[in-house]
């Protein structure tokens, strides 16, 4: 299986064999259930749809409940599709656990970054701002964003104030430091996008 769903629990540090402290993010990976298998003949591509099993039961509406009833599994709140190997034959109801990953393996983690609300150009884009001296009148303003005479408009893509965060972010090539198969926990080196208890997708690194 190429990947699975999980939940970010937070960050801590653990000590490795040489005695160094390593910052890690703890991810509760799965367990996940196979809900549907996409086939090239019917869907045009090969993939498997996984649902993240959680302690709190998810009450689905009738169309969604029918989708899970066809697979013979309980409804789950979060669904995602992943690739699988040519030698694998996943079927609805199969369970995927954190044991699919191994230590010293590299993964990509996909999540939704924390929402920061409406922010100015200094926080959103890292502008330097104007002088802080008295009478400056240009402390945190963006400055000129276009000429008045020509072209008399603002070009698309101009960096400006606006909503910050809440974007889909992929953090690539994170090293798995530890795998706790009994508790379905994965310890990856470094930070991953999203707030505590947010959903993430963990997949094997495609590059690097």
Secondary structure, 3 states (H helix, E strand, C coil): CCEEEEEEEEEEEEECCCCCEEEEEEEEECCEEEEEEECCCCCCCCEEEEEECCCCCCCCCHHHHHHHHHHCCCCCCCEEEECCCCCCCCCCCCEECHHHCCCCCEEEEEEECCCCEEECHHHHHCCCCCCCCCCCCCCCCCCCCCCCCCCCCCCCCCCCCEEECCCEEEEEEEEEEEEECCCCEEEEECCCCCCCCCEEEEEECCCC
